[in-house]
């Protein structure tokens, strides 16, 4: 009967537990001892068979004999094995006495493997474990989009520059940066009377810096002409060029090459609008008339 | 006669059926009720064009009115932005609030702000950091002065925290990694201070930043904290501030910015130079990343028994587009 079973299922016809790969045949049956699909390790094709399986950390020995082949419900007999490794091996030997050597050996091997992986599980649970948190795609996309919009709305460069200028105005930097134009300009615009004494004091301070002083004097007349003070630079290399007020644009163009630009700073040219009045109208009018 | 029926030879827009100009539709008609998809699409496009024309006409009219009035015209309307429409948060800090000032004088950061402690920071990662995270940690340690990077090979956080406290560290940063990129940051103020857990995104290392400058030097940078308005935002801001030594060295001309916008905190590191008193140039060096706060715990890092001061609950807090917590 077992030989018949093997001839039909194992070798030729379809067995639903059998998985074939290029090099091996595997058996998916849960009572299989080795996991391979062989004549000697197929639980269906052997009427006398035994396996070791573990459930919730405890190992059991399952046995199948010919006498119970007619009663599928009572087919597999189960014996609890002791937790002690050596004692369990002895129990296996006791129960499978007089059984073929192959099955006994494989049972013990399987039992050894199972105990080893149970020990490993217990060790790993004591260590820290990675908690896998599932990402929700919609939420991820939403967050990414919101972050981009927030970045655009933030205008970081402008904000940082504004903050730095604020701090400069509030004198947190102390005396490291001296911008004589700043003081001069402020004085001019706000309070005239007091400013003159202040500016005099500033000018006296600037006597130490020859460059800056010339710079201030040269641009005296230009202050009224040019509305934007941003264009004026305080680098010392420019003071020679800027003494010629007429060629302001040219000087800026020259200095672009000279002074190494740091970072994304761009200089604007002073925007001078010149308006021409058209005087051709009366000519046309007379013609029409 | 017969004008309403029959197709008028108007130029068909992209092959749609030419519709006669003077057809009267029943008043309860809407474009979405047409069953034919092509025709429905066509009608919808026409309706859209009409809307656009009307809007343009209204705009022109308004502009003409404004010019006609000249000086007496009403001031221009301010466009609505999300920041303008933000739901008012009752925990917004008023600059003159005494209670807040008192709280801040007595919370965990008081010793730092009173200059009693010098910050010393430990940067570490989760297990087995990959190359990107390692490089990011190194760059972060160059940005933050007085910081050390230690690798963690399987050590439990709960056990290293007492050791850190014993060795006088004031802050602990743990960068969590997933699939070879850093994606989380845990910032913990050590002697029993609050722990903040952030989600980190869009991390750029120094070599990925365009137009960058040289490496950050050893000078102590300045700190800019923008837009931290609520109580929660305030405490987070102070946490960031306590990472850096209190007295910045202005010679270094470096500035670290934590900018909060709509609950996203952008970190940038720049070098600045004042070109004139009204113009400053900045050059980005150093890594950049964005953080989003996930939770704030009262004590040091403890995921099971910690007392959470604030957790981001998606279902409750993400319901309104104009509601922010930081």
HADDOCK unambig.tbl for C-alpha pairs under 7 A between the chains (distance, minus, plus):
assign (segid A and resid 147 and name CA) (segid B and resid 264 and name CA) 6.70 0.50 0.50
assign (segid A and resid 150 and name CA) (segid B and resid 261 and name CA) 5.86 0.50 0.50
assign (segid A and resid 150 and name CA) (segid B and resid 262 and name CA) 6.21 0.50 0.50
assign (segid A and resid 154 and name CA) (segid B and resid 261 and name CA) 6.08 0.50 0.50
assign (segid A and resid 161 and name CA) (segid B and resid 280 and name CA) 6.22 0.50 0.50
assign (segid A and resid 165 and name CA) (segid B and resid 278 and name CA) 6.76 0.50 0.50
assign (segid A and resid 179 and name CA) (segid B and resid 276 and name CA) 6.78 0.50 0.50
assign (segid A and resid 179 and name CA) (segid B and resid 277 and name CA) 6.23 0.50 0.50
assign (segid A and resid 182 and name CA) (segid B and resid 277 and name CA) 5.96 0.50 0.50
assign (segid A and resid 230 and name CA) (segid B and resid 278 and name CA) 6.31 0.50 0.50
assign (segid A and resid 230 and name CA) (segid B and resid 279 and name CA) 6.66 0.50 0.50
assign (segid A and resid 233 and name CA) (segid B and resid 275 and name CA) 6.73 0.50 0.50
assign (segid A and resid 233 and name CA) (segid B and resid 276 and name CA) 6.29 0.50 0.50
assign (segid A and resid 234 and name CA) (segid B and resid 276 and name CA) 6.43 0.50 0.50
assign (segid A and resid 263 and name CA) (segid B and resid 281 and name CA) 6.62 0.50 0.50
assign (segid A and resid 263 and name CA) (segid B and resid 282 and name CA) 6.15 0.50 0.50
assign (segid A and resid 263 and name CA) (segid B and resid 283 and name CA) 4.72 0.50 0.50
assign (segid A and resid 264 and name CA) (segid B and resid 281 and name CA) 6.94 0.50 0.50
assign (segid A and resid 264 and name CA) (segid B and resid 283 and name CA) 6.63 0.50 0.50
assign (segid A and resid 265 and name CA) (segid B and resid 281 and name CA) 5.49 0.50 0.50
